Amino acid sequence: MSSSSGPLNEELQCSICLDVFTDPVTTPCGHNFCRTCLNKCWTNTQIRFCPLCKETFSRRPDLKINTTLREVVQHFKEKLNLGISEVFCDICDERKQKARNTKEEKSASVELFTDLIRSIERCQSELLKMMEEQQKAAEKQAEDLIKELQQEITDLKRRNTELEQLSHTDDHLHLLQISIDSDVNVYSLKNVLIQLEKTLDGTLNKKFCQSGIICFLSVDVTLDPDTANPYLILSDDGKQVSDGNFKQDVPENPKRFDDCSCILAKQGFSSGRFYYEVQVKGKTGWSLGVARESIKRKGTITLTPENGFWTVILRNENQYTACDNPPVSFSLKVKPEKVGVFVDYEEGLVSFYDVGSSSHIYSLTGQTFTEKLYPYFSPCHNNEGRNSNPLIISPVN
């Protein structure tokens, strides 16, 4: 098949074996190869790269057969076989070539290209339809969530008004009668109010995690090597950071943390709402959150809102602390493997979520932001290998 000529054959030809594709797979950079050829190419090397454009991949790509391309190749092979006779050319110098009906082959190529275009257009149409359906579903889910929350807020305000009216009444006999008739007193009303606030907060946070809203609020975050402590090791794609247990030779930079084992993202935000997720699986210590642009970067750093840090930290495998004012220590029934961070700049809100269980971890509320906020990460010290796993910025699903 490698002897076939024409531009169509070149489009369907593996650049490794120079033959028409067999079980074609597509690399993340968009190039196609035979699955066997690409696996052989990667057999004796630790670096996964594209044999055509030489782009490297931090992880071995999950190679799945490109079924559309495979069907096109199969169709192409069948068309060629139909046009080949058993008469051989005696003039060819290199290899005896079977005679071909050029007109029929060109016609078959045109037909194949037409089928290919139709297949691509059909796939595009199906993809657009699916995206539109998902968007409509997410929008409806968001609208339903807002309506439900508005109703709960209305109920909460009504009960709060009732409580205020009771607390300001001068008719103590009337208050006693109300308490006796309804079996409700001020203390119980306050408890109801507190419980309602907790319920509302829990409902909001759980539905926020489970809804498609986070997809619209998610941002693409990459680590800024200019801010990295010299002991930190970054992945080439800027998505992973770990403590390397030894100091690296890095250029001096006023933005770099020289003592604290931490790093900021390249992206800063000065308005609106944003959300991102970080994998913390297998770690015994970490710090996550946001920091303002003017924070102290040299010497010892204390993570407090007054110092420009809004964070939650893990120490000694199971000791969680929200660096609020004052700090709040708490425990979690399930250790999170992936943490979601949500920020509402105008509302002064920083919330943390356990992505796996769709549950709320902690929220720093009533904050005042006046500068750019940057996602903040600390993988903490290596701890002789016990905390060597990296923090990984993960795509939001």
N, C-alpha and C positions, 0 to 999 in steps of 0.2 A: 504493500500500500504506500510505502514511502516514495515510490517512483511516480506517483500520480502528480500531475502538473496542474497549474492554474491557481488563481488567487484564493478560491474557496478552500482548497486543500491546505494552503498555508494558514488560513484562519483556524482550521480544525486540526492543526499539527502540534504535537508536544515538542517543546523546544529542547527537551532532554534526549529523547530517543529519536526525534525527527520523524516520527510516524504519526498516523492519525490517532487521536486520543482513544485510550482504552480505560474505562471507568474514570472519566475526568473529574478532578477536584479543583477547587478554587482557593487560593491563598488569600489572607486578609488584604493584601495589596491589590487584588483583582486579577492576577494572572492564573492561567489554567495549565495543569499538567496531568499526565497519567498518575493515578494514585500509587501504583507500584514504583514508577520512576522516582516520584518525590520521596517516598519512604526510603528507597535505596540511597538517594542523595543525602538523606539525613541520618543514615545508619551509623556512620563512623564519625560524627561530629556532635559536639554539645551545643553548637550554635544553630538555631533554626533560622534559615534565611530563604529568600526567594531566589532561585537559580537564575532568573531573568533580570530583575532589577536590583538584586542583592540587598533588599530591605530585610532587616533582622527582626525577629519576634521574640519578646521576652519569655513567652511560654509557647510550648508546642501547640500549634493550631489544631482544633478538632476538625479533621478533614472529612467532609461529607461529600458524597458523589453529587455532582451537578446534574440532576436528572434531565433537565431541559437540554443541556448541551449533549448529554449522552444520547438522547433521542435524535437530536440533529445529526450527530456523528453516525448513528446506526442507519438513519435514513440516507445519508450521503454514501455510506458503504454499499447499501443495497442498490442505489441508483448507478454507482460505478460498475458493480458486478453485472447489472443488466446490459450495460453498454460494451462489455469486453468480449471480444471474439477469441477464438483459439488460434488465430493466425498471428505469427510472430514476425517482427521486422528483422531482416538480415543485415541492415546497414548500421544499426546502433553499435557503437564501439564498446560501451561499458557493460550493458546488460540487455538481454533479449527482451524487448517490450512487446506486449500484446497489442494488436491493432485496435484502434478505437474509432468510434463514430463520433467525430468532433461535434457535429451539429447536435446530435442527441445528447452528448455530454454537456454542451453549453445550455441546452434546454433544461436538462436535469439540474444544472447549477442554478439557473434562474428560478426554477420551481422551488429548489431547496432554500434559496435566499428569501423567496416570498413566504415560504412556510415559517422560516426563522423569524422574519419580521412580524408575521401574524402571532407567533407564539410569544414574542416579547411584548407586543401590544396587549395580548390577552393577560399576560402576567402583570403588566403595569395596571391594567384596568382592575384586576382582582385585588391588587395591593392597595390601590387608591380607595376602592370600595371598602376594604377591610379597615383602612385608616380612618375613613369617614365614620364608619359604624362605631369604632372604638372611641373616637372623639365625641360623637353624640352621646354614647353611653356614659362617658366620663362627665360630660357637661350635665346630663340629667341627674347623675349621682350627686354631683356637686350642688345642683339646685335643690334636690330633695334634702340633702344634708343641711343646707342653709335654712330651709323652711322649718325643718325639725328643730334646729337649734334656736331659731327665732321664737318658736312656740315655747320652748323650754325657758328661754330668757324672759318671755312675757309672764309665764307662770311664776318664775322666781321673783320678778319685780313686784307682782301682785302680792305674793306672800310677804315680801319685804315691807311693802306699804302697810299691810295689816299689822305687822310687828311694830312699825313706827307709830301707827295710830294708837295701838294699845299702850306703848311705852310713854306716850305724851298725854294720855287722858287724865283728867282731874277727878273724874267720877269713879272713885275707888269701889263704890258699891256696884256700879255697872261693870267694872273690871272683874269683880268677884263673881258676878252673875254670869258673865261671859265665860269665865274660867270654869264655873260649875256646870253650866249648860253644855258647853262644848268639850268639857274635859281637857281643856288646853290652857296652859299657863305660859308666862313669858319665857320661862326656862325651856319649856318644850318647843316653843316656837323658834327660839334661837337654835335649838338642836336641829329642828326641821330645816331651817335656813342653811345651817352648816352642811347638813347632809345633802341638801339640794345642790349647793355649790360643788360639793365633791362629786355628786352624780353627774352634774353638767360638765365639770372638768374632765371626768373619766370618759363620758360619752363623746365629748369633743375630741379628746386625744385619740381614743380608739378609732373613731370614724375617720379622723384625719389620716391615721396610719393606713387604714384599709381602703381609703378612697383613691381615685385617680388624681386628686388635686396635687399630690406630691410630685407627680410626673411633670405637671405644668410648672411647678416651682423649682424643680431640680436644676442645678447649675453644674457645669463642667469645671471641676477644680483640679489644678495641678500644683505640685510642690515647687517652691521657689528655692533653688540651690544657693542663691546669694544670702539667704537668711539661715541656712542650716548650720547647726553646731558642728564643729570639726569631727566629732565622733560619730556623726550620723552617716549612714549609707543610703543613697537614693537609687531607685531603679531608673533605667534609661528613659522610660516613658513618663517619669515624674509622678507616678501613682503609688509608689511604695516607699516606706522609710523604716529603717531599723537602726538600732545602736550596734556599731561595729566593734566595740570594746577596745578600740585603739584610735589614737588621734591621727587624722589625715592632714596632709600638707595642703591647706587651702588658702587662697588669697585673702588679705585683710579686706574687710568690708564693713562700713558702719551699720549696715542692716543685719549683720550676722550675730546670732546669739553665741557668746564665747564661753559661757558657763552652764547655762540651762540647756538640757538635752532636748531641744525643741526646734520647730521649723514652722514657717507660715506658708500659705498658698500664694501663688502669683496674683490671683484674682482678688480684688477688693470691692466692697459694696457700700454705697453711701445712701441708699434708699431702697424702698420696696421690701419684698420678702424673698427668701431663698432657702434651699434645702439641699443637703448632700449626705451621703452615707459612707461610713468607714468600717471596714472589717477589723475586729479586734480579737478574733478567734485565737485561742491558745496563749494569750498574754496574761501575765500576772500583774502588770502595771501599765497604765497609759493615762494621758490627759488629752481631752478634746474640747473644742469650743471655738470661740472667736476672740480676736484681740484688736484693739484700735491701733491705728498707724503709728502713733507717737509713743508707744510703749518703750520701757527700758529694755535694752538688749544686751547690756554688758553687766557682768557680775551676777550676784544672787538676785533672783526674781521671786516675788510673792504673788501668787495667783489670786487677785481680788478684783472686784469691779472698780474699786477706787484706783487701782493701778492699771486699769484698762483691759482686764481679762475676765471673760465670762465663760467658765469652764466647769466640767465635771471630771473627776479623776478616780482612778482605781489604784489602790496600793495593796501589796501583800495578798494578791489573788482574789480577795473578797471584801476589802474595805473600800466602800464607795463614799465619796464626799462631793457635795456641790459647793463650789467655792463662792458662796453667797456672802452676804453681810448680815449676821455672822455665818460662818461655814456650817453646813448641815450634813451630818453623817447619816448614812442609811444603808440598809441591806436589801438585796434583791433575791427573790425566790429562785429565779433562773438567771444564770450568768449570760449576759448578752454576747452574741458572736458578731453582731453587726449593729452599730449605733447610728441612728439618724439624727442630724442636727438641723433644726429649723430656726430661722431668725426672721422676725418682723421688725424692721428698722424703726418705722414710725411708732409702733406700739411699745417699743422698748422691751421686746420679748425674745428670750433665747430658750428653746425647749430641746430636750433630749429624749430619744425614743429607742426602745428595743425593737429593731426591725423584725426579728424572727417571731416574736410573740405579739407584734402590733400593740405594744403597751407603752405607756408614758413612764419615763424615768424621773425627770425633774424639769422644772421651768424656773428660770430667773425672770421675774416680772418687774414692771415699773422702772425699768432702766432708762437712762437718757443717753442717746448716741449723738455725737456731734462730729465725729470723724469717720473716715473709711474704716470698715470692719474687714478683717482678713481671717479666714479659717485658720485655726491654730491646732497643731498636732505635736504630741510628745510620745514617742514609743517607750520612754523611760529607759533606765540603764539595763544593760544586757543581763546582769545578775548571774554571771558565770554560765550563760547559756539557757537559764530557766525562763528568761523573758526575751529570747532571741527572735521570736516571730515578728514580722513587720506589721505596721499599720498599713492597710490597703484601702485607698479611695476606690469605692466600687460604683459601677453604674446603677442608677435607680431603676428598678423594674416595676 
